[in-house]
Amino acid sequence: MAHDILLESGTNEAEIAELIVGSQHFGVNVVKIKEFVQYDRLTVTKPPGRHSSVQGIFLLRGKTVPLIDLNAHLAIKAEKLTATRIVVITEFNGIVMGFIIDAVDRIHRVSWKNIQPLSAMLQAHPLPVTSSVNIKGTEIMMLDLERIVGEIIPSAGFGAPVSNPKLIEVSIEEARKAYKLLFAEDSNTIRSHVTKALKAVGYINIMGYENGQDAYEAILALQKQAEAEGRKINDFISLAILDIEMPQLDGLTLCKRIKFDLGMTSLPVLIFSSLITEQMALKCEKMGADGYTTKPSMEHLIEMIDKFCFKKG
């Protein structure tokens, strides 16, 4: 069964599919989901040397799709190991993957303001989750599918090195050091990797935030300071990098607020998300974004930042 709901941009809302793995309830943004299909183990090929969480590969309309068993990867005992299990077919970061779950409950339309960041204690938990939302008494944890794929397929994650900082020209290094970046990303793992990669090439002045609301409040505070000192916002923030999926305030809504509500047209905003498709790119442009690229393309992200840092193009 296919599902293709695309909400109007800038509403700070999302469609969340409630997935059941064992007795746990997890959420995945519907934008990442292509369809749900019934799991049939007889159609799965099990190549040797595969990761312990990879059930195998199967053909979906002539295309080979890797199949990850979420019960195995999350170390959650399946309630039923039968053909009634479901495969969630997803597409993000330009990769099509299949995730085996026990059941799909329903799809909820929620506001990002009701999706809460994890507490510090839960952030240290090994489960790959970024946030949670309580719907009618059920706590639904938002799965970090990017992290799961990165753990299984390192080449699809953020492990690839970027430009060697020792080869950076002095003038370029100094320009990057002076550039002030605001980076909003809810995944601790991704935020850490991206920050490390940016600092490695000289972008050491980074203000990091784990959700869009915190980033928005920081921008408002800096705008107030700029006005009080008779300065421009660009003296405090040179460029903003925003994820789309974030608790409390999503990246597209934040971009819209920066560009249209606050009138900060001189502040470049880049969208860095696993959800970038042709249709999502149009939404980014509609919300005023100056550029966008899909995770984990660090080289492209740095190229875009450099374009504004050095006023190229």
C-alpha positions as CSV (number, residue, x, y, z in Angstrom):
1,M,0.0,0.0,0.0
2,A,1.4,3.3,-1.0
3,H,1.2,6.5,0.9
4,D,2.0,9.9,-0.5
5,I,1.0,12.8,1.7
6,L,3.0,16.0,1.3
7,L,1.9,18.8,3.6
8,E,2.0,22.4,2.7
9,S,5.4,23.9,3.6
10,G,5.8,26.3,6.6
11,T,3.0,24.9,8.7
12,N,5.3,23.2,11.2
13,E,3.4,20.0,10.8
14,A,4.4,16.5,9.7
15,E,2.7,13.1,8.9
16,I,4.2,10.5,11.2
17,A,3.8,6.7,10.6
18,E,3.5,4.8,13.8
19,L,5.5,1.6,13.5
20,I,5.5,-1.3,16.0
21,V,8.7,-3.2,16.7
22,G,8.1,-5.8,19.4
23,S,6.1,-3.9,22.0
24,Q,7.8,-0.6,21.2
25,H,6.2,2.2,19.2
26,F,8.4,4.2,16.8
27,G,7.7,7.1,14.4
28,V,9.0,7.8,10.9
29,N,8.2,10.8,8.8
30,V,5.9,9.8,6.0
31,V,8.0,11.8,3.5
32,K,10.6,9.1,3.8
33,I,8.2,6.3,3.2
34,K,7.5,5.0,-0.4
35,E,5.2,2.2,0.5
36,F,4.4,-0.7,2.9
37,V,4.6,-4.3,1.6
38,Q,4.0,-7.7,3.2
39,Y,7.1,-9.5,4.3
40,D,7.8,-12.8,2.5
41,R,10.9,-14.5,3.7
42,L,10.8,-16.8,0.6
43,T,11.6,-13.8,-1.7
44,V,14.7,-12.8,0.3
45,T,18.2,-13.6,-0.8
46,K,20.7,-13.9,2.0
47,P,24.2,-13.1,0.7
48,P,27.2,-14.2,2.7
49,G,29.1,-11.7,4.9
50,R,26.2,-9.5,5.4
51,H,25.7,-7.4,8.6
52,S,23.9,-9.2,11.4
53,S,20.9,-6.7,11.1
54,V,20.6,-7.2,7.4
55,Q,18.0,-9.9,6.6
56,G,19.1,-10.0,3.0
57,I,18.0,-8.4,-0.3
58,F,14.9,-8.7,-2.4
59,L,13.5,-7.5,-5.7
60,L,10.9,-4.8,-5.7
61,R,9.6,-4.1,-9.2
62,G,12.9,-5.1,-10.7
63,K,15.1,-3.2,-8.3
64,T,17.3,-4.8,-5.6
65,V,16.5,-3.5,-2.1
66,P,18.5,-4.2,1.1
67,L,16.3,-5.4,3.9
68,I,17.1,-4.5,7.5
69,D,15.4,-6.3,10.4
70,L,14.7,-3.6,12.9
71,N,14.0,-6.1,15.7
72,A,17.5,-7.4,15.3
73,H,19.1,-4.0,15.0
74,L,17.3,-2.6,18.0
75,A,17.7,-5.8,20.0
76,I,13.9,-6.0,20.5
77,K,12.3,-9.4,20.5
78,A,9.7,-9.7,17.8
79,E,6.1,-10.5,18.9
80,K,5.5,-12.7,15.8
81,L,8.0,-14.1,13.3
82,T,5.4,-14.8,10.7
83,A,4.6,-13.7,7.1
84,T,2.3,-11.1,8.6
85,R,5.2,-8.9,9.3
86,I,5.5,-5.7,7.3
87,V,8.3,-4.1,5.2
88,V,8.5,-0.4,5.2
89,I,10.1,0.8,1.9
90,T,11.9,4.1,2.4
91,E,13.9,6.5,0.4
92,F,16.2,9.1,1.9
93,N,19.8,10.2,1.2
94,G,19.1,9.0,-2.3
95,I,19.0,5.4,-1.1
96,V,16.0,2.9,-1.2
97,M,15.9,0.6,1.9
98,G,13.5,-1.9,3.4
99,F,12.9,-2.1,7.1
100,I,11.1,-5.2,8.6
101,I,8.7,-4.3,11.4
102,D,6.0,-6.2,13.3
103,A,3.1,-4.0,12.3
104,V,2.1,-0.5,11.3
105,D,-0.5,1.1,13.4
106,R,-1.6,4.4,11.8
107,I,-0.5,7.7,10.4
108,H,-0.7,10.8,12.6
109,R,-0.7,14.4,11.6
110,V,1.3,16.2,14.3
111,S,2.9,19.6,15.0
112,W,6.6,19.6,15.4
113,K,6.1,21.8,18.5
114,N,4.7,18.7,20.2
115,I,7.7,16.5,19.2
116,Q,10.1,16.9,22.1
117,P,13.9,16.4,22.1
118,L,15.2,13.5,24.1
119,S,16.4,14.1,27.6
120,A,20.2,13.9,28.2
121,M,19.7,10.5,29.9
122,L,17.8,9.1,26.9
123,Q,20.3,10.6,24.4
124,A,23.0,8.4,25.9
125,H,20.8,5.3,25.3
126,P,22.0,3.1,22.4
127,L,18.6,3.2,20.7
128,P,18.9,5.3,17.5
129,V,16.1,7.8,18.2
130,T,16.1,11.6,18.0
131,S,13.0,12.7,19.7
132,S,9.6,11.6,20.9
133,V,5.9,12.5,20.8
134,N,3.0,11.5,23.0
135,I,-0.2,10.7,21.1
136,K,-3.2,9.7,23.1
137,G,-1.1,8.4,26.0
138,T,1.4,6.4,23.8
139,E,5.0,7.6,23.7
140,I,6.2,7.3,20.1
141,M,10.0,7.5,19.6
142,M,11.2,9.0,16.4
143,L,13.6,6.6,14.7
144,D,16.9,7.9,13.4
145,L,17.0,5.9,10.2
146,E,20.0,7.8,8.9
147,R,22.0,6.6,11.9
148,I,20.8,3.0,11.5
149,V,21.9,2.9,7.8
150,G,25.2,4.6,8.7
151,E,25.9,1.9,11.4
152,I,25.2,-0.8,8.8
153,I,26.7,0.8,5.7
154,P,29.5,3.2,6.8
155,S,29.9,4.5,3.3
156,A,26.3,5.8,3.4
157,G,27.0,7.7,6.6
158,F,29.2,10.6,7.6
159,G,32.5,8.7,7.9
160,A,34.0,9.9,4.6
161,P,36.8,12.4,5.1
162,V,36.6,15.9,3.6
163,S,39.3,18.1,2.3
164,N,42.6,17.8,4.2
165,P,42.9,20.9,6.4
166,K,46.7,20.9,5.9
167,L,46.2,21.7,2.3
168,I,44.0,24.8,2.9
169,E,45.5,28.1,1.8
170,V,46.1,30.6,4.6
171,S,43.7,33.1,3.1
172,I,41.0,30.5,2.8
173,E,41.5,29.3,6.3
174,E,41.3,32.8,7.8
175,A,38.1,33.5,5.9
176,R,36.5,30.3,7.1
177,K,37.6,31.0,10.7
178,A,35.9,34.4,10.6
179,Y,32.6,33.0,9.1
180,K,29.9,32.4,11.8
181,L,27.7,29.4,11.2
182,L,24.4,28.5,12.9
183,F,23.7,24.8,12.6
184,A,20.4,23.2,13.7
185,E,20.2,19.4,13.6
186,D,18.3,17.1,16.0
187,S,20.5,14.0,15.7
188,N,23.4,14.2,18.1
189,T,25.4,11.8,15.9
190,I,24.9,13.8,12.7
191,R,25.4,17.1,14.5
192,S,28.7,15.8,16.0
193,H,30.0,14.5,12.6
194,V,29.1,17.6,10.6
195,T,30.6,19.9,13.2
196,K,33.8,17.9,13.3
197,A,34.0,17.9,9.4
198,L,33.3,21.7,9.2
199,K,35.9,22.5,11.9
200,A,38.4,20.2,10.0
201,V,38.3,22.5,7.0
202,G,38.5,25.7,9.0
203,Y,34.8,26.6,9.9
204,I,35.5,26.7,13.7
205,N,32.9,29.3,14.6
206,I,29.7,27.2,14.9
207,M,26.6,27.7,17.0
208,G,24.9,24.3,17.3
209,Y,21.3,23.7,18.2
210,E,19.4,20.4,18.6
211,N,16.0,21.7,17.5
212,G,14.5,24.5,15.4
213,Q,12.9,26.3,18.3
214,D,16.2,26.8,20.2
215,A,17.8,28.0,16.9
216,Y,14.9,30.4,16.3
217,E,15.1,31.9,19.8
218,A,18.9,32.3,19.4
219,I,18.3,34.2,16.2
220,L,15.7,36.5,17.8
221,A,18.2,37.2,20.7
222,L,21.0,38.1,18.2
223,Q,18.6,40.2,16.2
224,K,17.7,42.1,19.3
225,Q,21.4,42.6,20.1
226,A,22.1,43.7,16.6
227,E,19.4,46.3,16.7
228,A,20.5,47.6,20.1
229,E,24.1,48.0,18.8
230,G,23.1,49.4,15.4
231,R,24.6,46.5,13.6
232,K,23.5,43.9,11.0
233,I,22.4,40.4,11.9
234,N,25.2,39.2,9.5
235,D,27.8,40.5,12.0
236,F,26.5,37.7,14.4
237,I,25.4,35.0,12.0
238,S,27.0,34.6,8.5
239,L,25.0,31.6,7.4
240,A,22.4,29.1,8.7
241,I,22.4,25.4,8.1
242,L,19.1,23.7,8.8
243,D,17.8,20.1,8.9
244,I,14.2,19.7,7.9
245,E,13.0,17.2,10.5
246,M,13.4,18.8,14.0
247,P,11.4,18.7,17.2
248,Q,9.4,21.8,18.1
249,L,10.1,23.7,14.9
250,D,11.0,22.1,11.5
251,G,13.7,23.5,9.2
252,L,11.4,24.7,6.5
253,T,9.2,26.6,8.9
254,L,12.3,28.1,10.5
255,C,13.6,29.1,7.1
256,K,10.3,30.8,6.3
257,R,10.4,32.7,9.6
258,I,14.0,33.9,9.0
259,K,13.4,35.0,5.4
260,F,9.8,36.3,5.5
261,D,8.7,36.9,9.1
262,L,12.0,38.4,10.3
263,G,12.9,39.8,6.9
264,M,16.5,38.5,7.1
265,T,16.9,38.3,3.3
266,S,20.7,38.9,3.6
267,L,21.2,35.9,5.8
268,P,22.0,32.8,3.6
269,V,20.0,29.7,4.6
270,L,21.1,26.2,3.5
271,I,18.8,23.1,4.0
272,F,20.8,20.0,4.8
273,S,18.4,17.0,4.9
274,S,18.0,13.4,3.9
275,L,14.6,14.3,2.5
276,I,15.9,16.3,-0.5
277,T,14.1,15.3,-3.7
278,E,13.0,17.3,-6.7
279,Q,9.6,18.0,-5.0
280,M,11.3,18.9,-1.7
281,A,13.8,21.1,-3.5
282,L,10.8,23.2,-4.8
283,K,9.5,23.5,-1.2
284,C,13.0,24.7,0.0
285,E,13.0,27.4,-2.7
286,K,9.4,28.4,-1.8
287,M,10.4,28.9,1.8
288,G,13.3,31.2,0.7
289,A,16.3,28.8,1.1
290,D,19.4,29.8,-0.7
291,G,20.5,26.3,-1.3
292,Y,20.0,22.6,-0.3
293,T,21.7,19.3,-0.4
294,T,21.1,15.8,0.8
295,K,22.9,14.1,3.6
296,P,25.6,12.9,4.0
297,S,27.2,15.0,1.1
298,M,29.6,17.0,3.2
299,E,31.8,18.0,0.2
300,H,28.7,19.6,-1.5
301,L,27.7,21.3,1.8
302,I,31.1,22.8,2.2
303,E,31.2,23.9,-1.4
304,M,27.9,25.8,-0.9
305,I,29.1,27.4,2.3
306,D,32.3,28.5,0.5
307,K,30.2,30.1,-2.2
308,F,28.8,32.5,0.3
309,C,31.9,32.8,2.4
310,F,34.0,33.8,-0.6
311,K,31.2,35.4,-2.5
312,K,31.6,33.0,-5.4
313,G,29.0,32.5,-8.1
